[in-house]
Amino acid sequence: MPEATDEVPAANQAIATFAGGCFWCMEKPFDELEGVLSTTSGYTGGTAVDPSYYEVSAGGTGHVEAVQVVYDSTKVSYDKLLEVFWRNVDPVDDRGQFCDQGSQYQAKIFAHTDEQRQLAEQARQALSAQAKFQQQPIVTAIEPAQTFYPAEDYHQDYYLKHPLRYKVYRTGCGRDRRLAEVWGEAAAHP
């Protein structure tokens, strides 16, 4: 299994970490952004050291499935990453995301810096003020970044390695249907 990462990025590079349910579905929308250098599926936010997929998916480690994004901060802003994150999650579901239910699939933002935390809080507050979130408030948590453990190799770039399985999973899980309900038709990034 790959080793945990708390690495310091090179000049003009920064790290962002987001949890949005199935990590397979969170890699693609970030990979499509100019300025994103890499995405890695993994686990964060829990107490177990070096957890496996089976341990995390069983819900006993406290981790969530997450994606760590390394980006060139001169080409893409953290605000833009937040915009992509929000449009790819159901921010009112506190039980998980789409067909994946349980604390290990909750949507969360893990802030690596005070600036990231402030920007994430401002974005959440601005979204919370929208009429569509008055009846069902946003429950997405913002937490300090913790040790990130890359997932097993077979999870990395799943949408590229197994496009048909990825599409079947994504459709069967109801992800795009729900994203369209929350954000409108143009929101989903299949």
C-alpha positions in Angstrom: 0.0 0.0 0.0 1.3 3.5 -0.7 2.6 5.5 2.2 0.7 8.3 3.9 1.3 11.8 2.5 1.8 15.0 4.4 4.3 16.3 1.8 5.1 19.9 1.2 4.4 20.9 -2.4 6.9 22.6 -4.7 6.8 26.3 -5.4 3.4 27.5 -6.9 1.9 24.1 -6.0 -0.6 23.5 -3.3 -2.7 20.6 -1.9 -6.4 20.5 -1.5 -8.4 17.6 0.0 -12.0 16.9 -0.5 -14.4 14.1 0.4 -17.5 13.6 -1.7 -18.6 10.0 -1.4 -17.0 7.6 -3.8 -13.5 8.8 -4.5 -13.6 7.4 -8.1 -16.3 10.0 -8.9 -14.4 12.9 -7.4 -11.1 12.4 -9.3 -12.5 13.1 -12.8 -14.0 16.6 -12.3 -10.7 17.8 -10.8 -8.5 16.1 -13.4 -10.4 18.1 -16.1 -9.3 21.5 -14.6 -6.4 23.3 -16.2 -3.8 23.7 -13.4 -4.6 20.5 -11.6 -1.4 18.5 -11.6 -2.6 15.3 -10.0 -5.4 13.7 -8.1 -5.1 10.8 -5.7 -7.9 8.7 -4.2 -7.4 7.9 -0.5 -8.6 8.0 3.1 -8.4 10.8 5.6 -10.0 12.0 8.8 -9.8 8.8 10.9 -7.8 7.3 13.7 -6.5 4.1 12.2 -3.0 4.1 10.8 -2.6 3.0 7.2 -6.2 1.8 6.7 -7.3 -0.5 3.9 -10.3 0.0 1.6 -12.1 -2.8 3.4 -11.5 -1.3 6.8 -12.7 2.2 5.7 -15.7 0.9 3.7 -16.8 -1.1 6.8 -17.0 2.3 8.6 -14.9 1.5 11.7 -11.8 3.7 11.2 -13.4 7.1 11.2 -11.9 7.9 7.7 -13.7 9.1 4.7 -13.0 8.3 1.1 -11.4 11.4 -0.2 -9.4 12.8 -3.1 -6.2 14.8 -2.7 -5.6 17.4 -5.4 -2.2 18.8 -6.2 -2.6 22.0 -8.2 -0.6 24.9 -9.6 -1.9 27.9 -7.7 -0.9 30.3 -10.5 -3.2 28.4 -12.9 -6.2 27.5 -10.8 -7.5 29.0 -7.6 -8.7 27.3 -4.5 -12.0 29.1 -5.1 -12.3 27.3 -8.4 -11.6 23.9 -6.7 -14.3 24.7 -4.2 -16.7 25.4 -6.9 -16.0 22.0 -8.6 -16.3 20.3 -5.2 -19.7 21.8 -4.4 -21.1 21.0 -7.8 -20.1 17.3 -7.4 -21.7 16.6 -3.9 -25.1 16.6 -2.3 -24.4 19.1 0.5 -27.6 18.4 2.4 -27.0 14.7 2.9 -25.4 14.0 6.3 -25.7 10.2 5.9 -23.3 9.9 3.0 -23.4 10.6 -0.7 -25.9 9.2 -3.2 -26.1 5.3 -2.9 -23.0 5.2 -0.6 -24.3 5.8 2.9 -22.3 5.9 6.1 -19.9 8.3 7.8 -17.1 7.0 5.5 -18.9 8.6 2.5 -19.8 12.0 4.0 -18.9 15.1 2.0 -16.2 17.1 3.8 -13.6 19.8 3.0 -10.2 19.3 4.6 -8.4 22.7 4.9 -4.6 22.6 4.7 -4.2 26.3 5.6 -6.1 29.1 7.4 -6.8 30.7 4.0 -8.3 27.4 2.7 -10.5 27.2 5.8 -11.7 30.8 5.4 -12.4 30.4 1.7 -14.3 27.2 2.3 -16.4 28.8 5.1 -17.2 31.8 2.9 -18.3 29.5 0.0 -20.4 27.4 2.4 -22.0 30.5 3.8 -22.7 32.0 0.4 -24.4 28.7 -0.7 -26.3 28.5 2.5 -27.9 31.9 1.8 -29.4 30.6 -1.5 -33.1 29.9 -1.4 -32.7 26.2 -2.3 -30.8 25.6 0.9 -33.3 27.2 3.3 -35.5 24.1 3.7 -32.6 21.7 3.7 -29.5 23.3 5.1 -26.0 22.5 4.0 -24.3 19.9 6.4 -20.9 19.6 4.7 -18.2 19.9 7.3 -15.0 21.8 7.0 -12.2 20.2 9.1 -8.4 20.7 9.4 -6.5 18.4 7.0 -5.2 15.2 8.5 -2.9 12.5 7.4 -3.9 11.3 3.9 -3.4 7.7 3.0 -3.5 6.9 -0.7 -5.9 4.1 -1.6 -4.8 0.9 -3.2 -3.5 1.2 -6.8 -6.6 -0.4 -8.3 -8.6 2.6 -7.1 -6.4 5.2 -8.7 -7.7 6.7 -12.0 -10.6 4.2 -11.9 -12.7 6.2 -14.4 -9.8 6.0 -16.9 -8.9 2.3 -16.3 -12.5 1.0 -16.3 -14.7 3.5 -18.1 -17.6 1.2 -18.6 -17.7 0.0 -14.9 -17.3 3.5 -13.8 -20.2 4.7 -15.9 -22.4 1.8 -14.7 -21.5 2.5 -11.1 -22.1 6.3 -11.4 -25.5 5.8 -13.1 -26.6 3.0 -10.8 -25.7 5.1 -7.8 -27.9 7.9 -8.9 -25.1 10.5 -8.6 -25.8 12.5 -11.7 -29.6 12.4 -11.2 -29.3 13.8 -7.7 -26.6 16.4 -8.8 -29.0 17.6 -11.4 -31.8 17.9 -8.8 -29.5 19.9 -6.5 -27.5 22.0 -8.9 -29.3 21.9 -12.3 -28.6 19.8 -15.4 -25.2 21.4 -16.2 -23.8 20.6 -12.7 -22.8 17.0 -13.0 -19.4 15.9 -14.4 -19.8 12.2 -15.3 
